Each structure stands twice: as C-alpha cells, then as structure tokens.
C-alpha cells in the first residue's frame, strides 16, 4: 500500500503555518492544518493529481489548498510531501535552498 511521507521541511512548514494562524485564531490553525493534511492524503489514491513543477526540482508535482501550494514527489510507490508553502512566498528561492533529490 502507498504511504504518505512528510519531509522534515514539510513538517516545519506545517508548524510555521499553524503558529502564524494561531496568533489570531488557535482553533482555525488546528482545523486548517487538518485540511492541508486531508488534501495531502488525497495523493495516496491519486498520486498524479497535481501538475508537474519540474521548474523547481526534478520529479516535483504540486497541488493547492486555498493560497497554499503542496509540493510532492512520487517515489517508488510512496508520496513524499516536500514543502507546503504560501503562494505569496518566493518559491523558486526556497527550492534553491532546499534539498529535494528523488
């Protein structure tokens, strides 16, 4: 069975998102992170759901949730969530400094 795995950077991204939202609404922070995780879980059944974003890194695909971008790779039979980033951020720069190698 396919597994959903989160990189250390993706886990950190989710924590940062939760902290940012929690400053104004702690309850919404928890529910929004849950929504992001549900969106990621969809990839277990439909791993090719997202669009290719090879412009950022080899093998990277992307789906969205609101203004957030979920970047992932399909490796063997598993889905690796690499980053979860707000669309207003400098995505190219963030990928240059990250180590997505699949």
Backbone as CSV, one residue per row, in Angstrom:
resi,resn,N_x,N_y,N_z,CA_x,CA_y,CA_z,C_x,C_y,C_z
1,UNK,0.842,-1.196,0.000,0.000,0.000,0.000,0.881,1.252,0.000
2,UNK,0.433,2.244,-0.718,1.151,3.509,-0.833,1.172,4.232,0.518
3,UNK,2.314,4.832,0.837,2.448,5.599,2.077,2.567,7.087,1.760
4,UNK,2.126,7.900,2.697,2.266,9.345,2.611,3.332,9.740,3.626
5,UNK,4.420,10.322,3.137,5.547,10.689,3.991,5.798,12.188,3.893
6,UNK,6.116,12.812,5.019,6.389,14.248,5.070,7.869,14.472,5.333
7,UNK,8.514,15.298,4.508,9.913,15.644,4.748,9.998,16.502,6.012
8,UNK,11.193,16.619,6.545,11.406,17.472,7.717,11.007,18.912,7.389
9,UNK,11.308,19.366,6.166,10.941,20.725,5.767,9.427,20.892,5.705
10,UNK,8.727,19.887,5.194,7.266,19.969,5.113,6.656,20.002,6.516
11,UNK,7.183,19.196,7.424,6.681,19.219,8.810,6.922,20.590,9.431
12,UNK,8.093,21.165,9.162,8.407,22.501,9.665,7.481,23.541,9.035
13,UNK,7.225,23.407,7.732,6.291,24.324,7.062,4.935,24.301,7.751
14,UNK,4.406,23.108,8.042,3.098,22.984,8.687,3.111,23.619,10.075
15,UNK,4.182,23.449,10.816,4.278,24.069,12.143,4.292,25.587,12.032
16,UNK,5.030,26.110,11.063,5.077,27.561,10.874,3.717,28.117,10.468
17,UNK,3.023,27.407,9.586,1.677,27.827,9.168,0.749,27.838,10.378
18,UNK,0.787,26.792,11.174,-0.073,26.700,12.364,0.229,27.836,13.336
19,UNK,1.502,28.112,13.579,1.864,29.199,14.505,1.374,30.550,13.986
20,UNK,1.517,30.776,12.692,1.094,32.051,12.107,-0.421,32.238,12.266
21,UNK,-1.196,31.227,11.915,-2.655,31.333,12.015,-3.097,31.412,13.472
22,UNK,-2.402,30.684,14.352,-2.784,30.632,15.769,-2.640,31.977,16.475
23,UNK,-1.827,32.860,15.921,-1.696,34.190,16.540,-3.039,34.900,16.601
24,UNK,-3.892,34.665,15.598,-5.208,35.295,15.552,-6.341,34.344,15.927
25,UNK,-6.155,33.033,15.620,-7.259,32.097,15.812,-6.724,30.671,16.019
26,UNK,-6.437,30.293,17.262,-5.875,28.967,17.531,-6.732,27.812,17.015
27,UNK,-8.031,27.926,17.120,-8.917,26.867,16.644,-8.832,26.700,15.138
28,UNK,-8.779,27.814,14.439,-8.677,27.750,12.980,-7.319,27.196,12.552
29,UNK,-6.284,27.470,13.305,-4.961,26.931,12.980,-5.018,25.413,12.951
30,UNK,-5.623,24.838,13.958,-5.715,23.376,14.036,-6.560,22.818,12.894
31,UNK,-7.710,23.438,12.621,-8.584,22.923,11.566,-7.947,23.106,10.184
32,UNK,-7.226,24.205,9.972,-6.612,24.434,8.671,-5.493,23.430,8.410
33,UNK,-4.686,23.137,9.410,-3.637,22.126,9.241,-4.284,20.780,8.938
34,UNK,-5.407,20.494,9.569,-6.150,19.268,9.258,-6.591,19.237,7.806
35,UNK,-7.068,20.374,7.290,-7.479,20.452,5.888,-6.294,20.207,4.948
36,UNK,-5.142,20.792,5.277,-3.952,20.576,4.451,-3.571,19.093,4.444
37,UNK,-3.653,18.446,5.603,-3.309,17.023,5.685,-4.306,16.166,4.892
38,UNK,-5.579,16.530,4.919,-6.580,15.804,4.124,-6.266,15.956,2.636
39,UNK,-5.924,17.163,2.225,-5.571,17.393,0.822,-4.373,16.524,0.434
40,UNK,-3.375,16.459,1.304,-2.209,15.600,1.048,-2.618,14.137,0.959
41,UNK,-3.538,13.720,1.803,-3.982,12.323,1.825,-4.646,11.905,0.522
42,UNK,-5.229,12.838,-0.194,-5.842,12.527,-1.486,-4.821,11.941,-2.452
43,UNK,-3.558,12.296,-2.253,-2.496,11.843,-3.152,-2.199,10.352,-3.012
44,UNK,-2.612,9.760,-1.916,-2.405,8.316,-1.744,-3.180,7.557,-2.821
45,UNK,-4.386,8.016,-3.099,-5.233,7.376,-4.102,-4.952,7.914,-5.504
46,UNK,-4.633,9.196,-5.603,-4.408,9.843,-6.902,-3.046,10.538,-6.914
47,UNK,-1.955,9.792,-6.969,-0.632,10.410,-6.851,-0.260,11.348,-8.000
48,UNK,-0.906,11.227,-9.124,-0.592,12.103,-10.253,-1.606,13.235,-10.395
49,UNK,-2.359,13.498,-9.332,-3.379,14.537,-9.317,-2.794,15.920,-9.613
50,UNK,-1.632,16.212,-9.064,-1.038,17.533,-9.211,-0.366,17.742,-10.550
51,UNK,0.019,18.992,-10.775,0.720,19.336,-12.005,2.229,19.233,-11.785
52,UNK,2.930,18.917,-12.845,4.390,18.822,-12.776,4.982,20.205,-12.547
53,UNK,5.963,20.286,-11.646,6.693,21.527,-11.391,8.191,21.254,-11.454
54,UNK,8.582,20.655,-12.563,9.997,20.340,-12.791,10.840,21.611,-12.829
55,UNK,10.202,22.771,-12.993,10.946,24.025,-12.979,11.542,24.307,-11.603
56,UNK,11.001,23.684,-10.560,11.536,23.841,-9.205,12.521,22.739,-8.845
57,UNK,12.179,21.497,-9.174,13.062,20.361,-8.882,12.582,19.159,-9.693
58,UNK,13.505,18.278,-10.002,13.187,17.089,-10.793,12.170,16.217,-10.060
59,UNK,11.102,15.844,-10.772,10.087,14.949,-10.225,9.058,15.590,-9.317
60,UNK,9.129,16.896,-9.123,8.213,17.576,-8.199,6.880,17.864,-8.885
61,UNK,5.810,17.620,-8.136,4.455,17.923,-8.572,3.834,18.846,-7.525
62,UNK,2.695,19.471,-7.867,2.082,20.440,-6.959,0.555,20.354,-7.005
63,UNK,-0.049,20.428,-5.828,-1.486,20.634,-5.701,-1.678,21.866,-4.812
64,UNK,-2.881,22.382,-4.796,-3.146,23.580,-3.996,-4.232,23.327,-2.960
65,UNK,-4.211,24.177,-1.950,-5.303,24.260,-0.983,-5.410,25.735,-0.621
66,UNK,-6.436,26.375,-1.141,-6.545,27.818,-0.966,-5.333,28.487,-1.599
67,UNK,-4.649,29.314,-0.821,-3.457,30.005,-1.327,-2.176,29.253,-0.995
68,UNK,-2.317,28.031,-0.498,-1.141,27.225,-0.158,-0.834,26.226,-1.261
69,UNK,0.451,26.014,-1.469,0.943,25.107,-2.501,1.597,23.915,-1.811
70,UNK,1.184,22.731,-2.198,1.724,21.498,-1.630,2.580,20.850,-2.706
71,UNK,3.875,20.773,-2.441,4.824,20.193,-3.387,5.163,18.778,-2.935
72,UNK,5.170,17.851,-3.889,5.412,16.452,-3.540,6.082,15.719,-4.680
73,UNK,6.620,14.559,-4.356,7.219,13.659,-5.337,6.627,12.271,-5.123
74,UNK,6.487,11.540,-6.207,6.086,10.134,-6.120,7.375,9.332,-6.274
75,UNK,7.709,8.580,-5.233,8.954,7.806,-5.212,8.588,6.354,-4.961
76,UNK,8.966,5.497,-5.918,8.581,4.078,-5.865,7.059,4.056,-5.764
77,UNK,6.534,3.586,-4.663,5.080,3.510,-4.507,4.579,4.489,-3.446
78,UNK,5.436,5.415,-3.031,5.069,6.326,-1.946,4.971,7.770,-2.427
79,UNK,4.244,8.578,-1.658,4.112,10.000,-1.929,4.879,10.748,-0.841
80,UNK,5.857,11.550,-1.271,6.677,12.329,-0.348,6.269,13.795,-0.441
81,UNK,5.685,14.326,0.631,5.357,15.749,0.689,6.660,16.470,1.007
82,UNK,7.085,17.348,0.091,8.377,18.015,0.240,8.268,19.380,0.908
83,UNK,7.281,20.175,0.500,7.095,21.511,1.060,5.614,21.855,1.038
84,UNK,5.193,22.728,1.967,3.846,23.304,1.986,4.064,24.799,2.195
85,UNK,3.812,25.584,1.136,4.198,26.990,1.145,3.050,27.897,0.696
86,UNK,2.995,29.080,1.274,2.026,30.070,0.837,2.433,30.581,-0.541
87,UNK,1.471,30.801,-1.401,1.757,31.189,-2.787,2.430,32.555,-2.909
88,UNK,2.364,33.391,-1.881,2.989,34.714,-1.940,4.493,34.657,-1.672
89,UNK,4.989,33.507,-1.235,6.422,33.387,-0.946,7.226,33.215,-2.227
90,UNK,8.527,33.424,-2.138,9.431,33.262,-3.275,9.764,31.776,-3.399
91,UNK,8.916,31.051,-4.115,9.005,29.593,-4.196,10.338,29.163,-4.825
92,UNK,10.735,29.813,-5.892,11.988,29.455,-6.553,13.172,29.536,-5.610
93,UNK,13.258,30.601,-4.840,14.363,30.767,-3.893,14.319,29.690,-2.819
94,UNK,13.131,29.368,-2.346,13.001,28.344,-1.303,13.429,26.972,-1.814
95,UNK,13.137,26.675,-3.078,13.569,25.390,-3.640,15.070,25.376,-3.909
96,UNK,15.642,26.529,-4.238,17.094,26.587,-4.434,17.830,26.228,-3.150
97,UNK,17.252,26.614,-2.014,17.923,26.362,-0.732,17.531,25.035,-0.102
98,UNK,16.580,24.316,-0.713,16.176,23.035,-0.150,16.856,21.897,-0.883
99,UNK,16.715,20.704,-0.346,17.393,19.548,-0.938,16.392,18.484,-1.361
100,UNK,15.672,18.756,-2.435,14.717,17.798,-2.973,15.457,16.958,-4.013
101,UNK,15.813,15.741,-3.653,16.530,14.847,-4.573,15.811,13.513,-4.639
102,UNK,15.096,13.282,-5.725,14.410,11.985,-5.901,14.714,11.488,-7.248
